[in-house]
């Protein structure tokens, strides 16, 4: 039985005073302890500190519920009451304690209260968890009644073992796993609107500063591109590379840009960037980003449901949306690692996943520019897109390809748009797009289930709504 529960309140306070006296005397007798005893002393102080914080919150909760601050003379706010009776909080921190105590009084925060009062989670971590929950709650799946408690339990479990910063980093994983349909995908769309690159500002003679803001997808691509070039490089005589890491990264970015400019109109890519993204097959083939019924994949090495997990470089562990992984599978050197229901690798990029430089040149000649309606982005600014997605066994050949600029490549995947290649009376191949949201899924249900993949060249009427013919400036818009 826990002897602490047998103590009266007066006995508890007396022992707290005794513990304070012991802690105050400890520095003067440290010379008596060996190494193991020093470690034991530190562990005891840690347990005392954690239990003390929990007890502080419990006392403040009780005082607020009894109305003690208002009964003081003169009446006080809860913050003023804490400041008046707690030596440490007389200077700063009283508001933080009161905020956590007020939150713990709510019945919906019973998991938080238990973790804080028992000392498992610090006041600082609890405050961060409250902020994270305020951000997450509106986006949690309303059809899952256990979502809120599950997220609280995850935040508290992580906060017990790690600091507040780590708790903050759990946000995207929880949003991907327990968020409403497309909640995690929506964060990518919102973030994309905030991307920016400022004009260079001269901060010293000959030195310019740029400020770059990118999405998590942009960060992954940037790190994949510059990572191999940012490592220390020995000098010609073997001397160590003394450049600071920031300088090496800047030099690496300029080197990548220089190589791209040197390539000119020729297709260019770097094969040095080896970054993998792991994703469950069920998520790759489910456009809503949610795990299909019967395909749950928790605790099987599959990462977070509804998202891909980056492996490699500085972005290892970061999440990306399933739509982003599908787009990367078209024309990116980031390698999709597709996992089965038990975490086994069922596909590692496929040797024919990427279009070859020769195929891309032929696409440039055929399509001339981005094939999305109304866009004339030049071919050199485009990606080669699989009309029948690579994830759906679409072949990597010209009859299943279309040029799309980066912006419209994102739109096509996020809106699930369908395009197909057709041939006009003059024998020219053209790409026509149906801009009806979800048209790809509708087309996929009617595809030929032949041996391996559908024939994406099936001719459809040229009067399909919202269509654009590649290699032609003529554009049709929906009435």
N, C-alpha and C positions, 0 to 999 in steps of 0.2 A: 504494500500500500504506500502511496506517496505521502510522506510525513508532512509535506507542505500543506496539505489539505486539513491537517489536524491542528494547525496553528491558528490562534485567534488573530484578529487584526492588530491588536497591541503587540503581540509577540512577533508578528511579521515586521512591524516597524522597528522594534528593538533589534531584531537580527539584521535589518538593513543598516542600522547605525553601526552595528558590530562589523558588518562586511565593509562599510566605508572606512572604518578605522584600520581594518586589516589591509585594505588596498593602499591606504595612505602610508602605512608602515612598511609595505613590501619593498620599495626601492632601497631602504637602508639595510636590508638583510639578504639581498641578492647574492652576496659573496658566499653565503653558506650553501648555495644550491649547485648541484652538478648540472650537466647539460640536459639530461632527461627531466630533472626537476624544474628547470627553467621552462621547458616546453609545457610541462604539466601546469605550471603557474599561469602561463599565457592562455592555455586552454580554459582554465577556470575563470579567468578574467573575461574571456570571450563569452562564455556561457552566462556569466553574471551580467555582462553588458546587454546581451540579447534578451535575457529575462527581464532586465530592468526597463528596457524600452517597451516591451510588451505590457509590463505592469503600469508604466506611465500612461499609455493609451487607455488601459482599463480604468485607471483612476479618473482620467479626464472624462471618459464616457459616463461613469457613475455620477460625477459632479454635475455634468450638463443635464443628465436625466433627472437629478434631484432639484435642479434649479439653483445650485449653490452660487454661481457667479452673480445672479440677479439678487440674491439675498445678502450679498456683501454690503458693507457701508463705507463709501457710497456703492451703489450697484455697479457691477463690472460686466464686461463682455467675457465670453469664454477665454479669449486670447489674453485679456488683461488679468484674469484669474490665474491662468497658467504662468504668466510673467511674474506675478506677485509671489508665487509659491515655489517656483523652480529656479534654482540658481543659474543653471546653464541657459535656460530659455529667457532669462531676464534681459539678455542682449539681443538674441535673434533665435528664430526657430519655433516660437510659440504658435504662430499661424499654421505651420506645417503639422504640428501635433494635433491642433484643434481640427484642422481639415480632415485628417485621417480618422480622428475620433468621431466626428460628425458622420462621416461616410460609413463607419463601422456600425453605427446605430440603425442603419437601414436594413430591413429584413432581407432585401435582395443581395446584400453584401455579407451574408453569413459566412461564406468561405473566406473572404478577406478578414473578417473579424477574428475568426479562429486562428488564422495564420499570424496575425499581428499580435494579438493578446498573449499567445503562447510563446512569442519571441522567435518564431520560425522565420519571419520576414521582418526586415527593418522598417522603420517609419519612412525613410527615404525611398526604399523600394516600393512600399505600399503606395506612396504618392505617385510614383511613376506608373504603377499598375492602374491606378484610378484614371490617370490621364489617357493611358492606352485603351482602357475599356470605354471611356467616353467617345474615343475615335472609332472603335470597332463596333460598338453596340448597334448603331443604326444600319450597319452593313451585314449583320449576322443573319443567318437563314431563319426566317420567321416560321418555317415549317418544321424546325427542329427545336422542340421545347427544352432540350438539354444543352443547347448551344452556349447560352450565357454561363451556366455553371461549369461547363467543360472548359470554356476559355478562362474563367476565373481560376479553376484548378490548375490549368497549365501555367498561367502567370505566376501563381503562388509557388508551384513546384520549382519553376525556374528561378524565382526570386530567392528561394531558400538556399540554392546552391551557387548562385551567381550574383553579380552586382546589378544595379539598376540599368546600366547601359545594355546589358545582355537581355534584360526583360524587354526593353524598347525594341530590340532587334527581332523579337518574336512576332511582331505585328503582322508582317506579310505572310508568315507561315500560318498563323491562325486565320487570317482573312481568306487565304486560299483553301484551307481545310474546312472552315465552318461558316464562311460568308455566304450570302445569298447568291443566286445565279448571277454570274458575270461581275460580282463585286470586286474580285481581284483584277479582272480584266479592266474594269472601269478605272482603277487606280493608275494603270498604265496609260489610258487615254487622257486622264487628267494631268498626269505628269508630262505627257508629250506636249501639252499646250504651254508648259513652262520652260521648254528647252530654249537655250539662247547662247549666242556667241557674240560678245561685245566687240566693237572695233578696238584695235590696239591703242592703248594709251601709253604715251612715253613717260616713264617713271624715273629714268636716268638717261644721260646722253647715250644714244644708240640702243637703249633697252626698252622694250615695249611689253606691256602687260595686257593679256586677254583673259576674260572671265568666261568660262564654258560651263553651261548647265546641261546635263543630259539625263535621259531616263535610265533605268537599270539595264534596259536592253542596250542603249548607247554606251553605257559604261562597260558592259561585257565585250562589245565589239571593239571599243577603244583599247581595253586592256589586252584583248587577244591580238590586236595589231601591233601594239608597241612593246608588249611584254618581252618577246624574244630579243628585241633590240636594246632594251633598257638594262640588261645585265652588265656588270663591270667587265670592261674589255682591257686586257693587258696591253701595254704600249709595245712599240716595235722592238724594244730591247728587254721586254719582259717585266718592265716596271709596273707596279699596281695602278689600277685606275682610281685616281683620287677625286674624281668628279662626285659631287653630292648626288644623292638619288634623284632629287628634283631636276638637276641638270641633265642627268642621263635620260630621264623620261622625256624632257623637252627635246633633247637631241634625237631620241627615238621617234617621236612624233614627226619632226621635220624630215627625218630620213624616210619614213613611210610616205609622207606627202610628196617628197622629191621623187621617189620611185614611181608613184602614180602619175606624176606630171611627165616623167620621162617616157612612160608607156604611151602617152598621147592617145591616139584613137585605137591603139591595140588593147585587147583585153589583158588585164593584169591582175594577179592575185598572189598572195603570199602563202606558201605552204608550211611556213615555220610555226605559225600559231596553232598549237595543239590544245584546244579547249573543248571539253565534252559537256554535254547537257543531258542529264538522265531524266527520263520521263516514262511513266507507265503507258503501255500500249492502249489501255482503256481510255486514258486521258487524251492521248494523241488523236484518237479516233472519235472522241466525243466533243463536239464543238462548243458546248456550254461550259466545258471545263470542270464538270462535276462527274464523280465516279458513277458509272451506270449501275443499275440494280444488279446485285450478284457479283460485282467486280470490285468490291472493297479491297483495298490494298494497304492497310495499315500494318506496321510492325513486320513488314516483309522486305525491307530494304528498298522500298520504292519511293522513299521521300515523302513529299507533301502531296496529298490528292489534289488534282486540278492544276498542277504547276510543274514546271521543269526545274531541276536543280543543277546549277553550274558546278563543274568540277575542273579546277585548274586555275592557276594565276591568282591575282588578288581578289577575284570575284567568286572564289570557291565558296559554295554554300548559299549564294544568292539565288533568288527565285525569279523565274520569268514565266509569262503566261503561256498556255498551250498554243495559242494562236501565234505567238512569237516563235516558238519552236517549229511550227509548221512552215512559217515563212523562211526561217533559217535553213530548213531542209531543202528549200528550192535552190538557193545560190549563195551559200555562206560556208566558210571554212570551219565554222564551229560544227562539231560532229554530234549528231543526235544519237544517244544510246537508248534504245527502246527496250523496256523491261517487261517481262511477262508477269503473270499473276503471282508468282512466287519470288520475284526479284531477279529471275534469270535474264541474261542478255539475249534478246530474240533478234536484234538487228543492230549492227554497229555501222551506221552510215551508208552501207551498200556501196560497192565500188562504182556503180553507175549513178550515184545520187546527184553529182554536180554535172552541169553541162560543160562540155569541153570548150577550150578556146576556139576551135574551128566551128563548133555549133553556134557559139555566141556571135561570131563574125557573120555567119549566115543569117542569124536572127536580126542582126543590125541591118543587113541588106533587105531583108523581107519586111520588117516592121518599121524601120527608119526612126521610130521614136516610141515613147510610152504609148501603149495601146488603149489606155483608159480614156473614156469619152471626154473630149475637151482639153486633153493634156498633150502638149507638144515637147515635153522634156526630151532632149536629144538621147540617142541610143547609148552614148558613153555614160550617161547618168542613171542607167536603168539596171535592173536585175532580171535574170531569166526565171520566169515563174512557171511552175508546173500547173497546167490547166486542170488536170486530174492530179490532186496532190500526191506528193511522194508518199505521205503517210497512208494513202488509200491505194497504194501500188501503182501510181501513175508512172509511166515510163519516162525516161530522160531522153526524149528525142524531139525533133523539131515539130512533129505533128501534135505534140502535147506541150508546146512552149509558147510563151508570149512575153514581150518586154513590158516591164512596169517600173516606173520610178519608185523610189523608196516610199514616198508618201502613199501612192496608190497601191503599192504592194501591200502595205499595212491595211489599207481600206478593204482591199479584195479579201484578205484573210479574216479581218474582224467582222465584216458584213456577210461573209460567206457568199461571194458573188461567183457566178459561173461564166466562163468564156469558152468559146470553141473556135477551131480553125475550119474555115470553109474555103471553097475554091470558086472564083467568079467565072463567067463565061470565057474570059480571056486566059484562064489557066493560072491566075495569080492567087496565091494563098493569102487569106485575110483572117484576122482575129475579130470576132464579134462578141460583145459583152452584154449580158443581161444584168442590169443594175437593180433588179428586185432583190431586196434583202432576203437571204436564205435560198437564192436560186441555185447555189451549188448543191445544197442538200437535196433539193427537189430533183436536180439532174442526176445526182448520185444514186437515187433510188431507182432510176430507170436505166442505169448503165448496163452494158452487156457483161454478165458475170462470167465471161469466158476464162480461159486458162491463164490467169495472171493479172490481167488488167483490161479495162474497157478501151474501146477505140474512141479516142476523144475527137476524131475528125468527122464524126457523124454529122452530116449536113443538116442544118436547121434552117427554117425560113429566115431570109434576110430582113424580115419585117419584125423581128423580135424587139420588144420594148427596150429603150435606152441602149442602143447598140452603137459601136464605133468600129469602123473598118480600119485595120492596121495599114500603114503605108499610104493613107489617104487623109486629106484634110477635111473631108466631109463627115459631119457628125450629126447623129439623130438624137433628139431629146424627146422625152415623154411629153405629150401634150398637157 
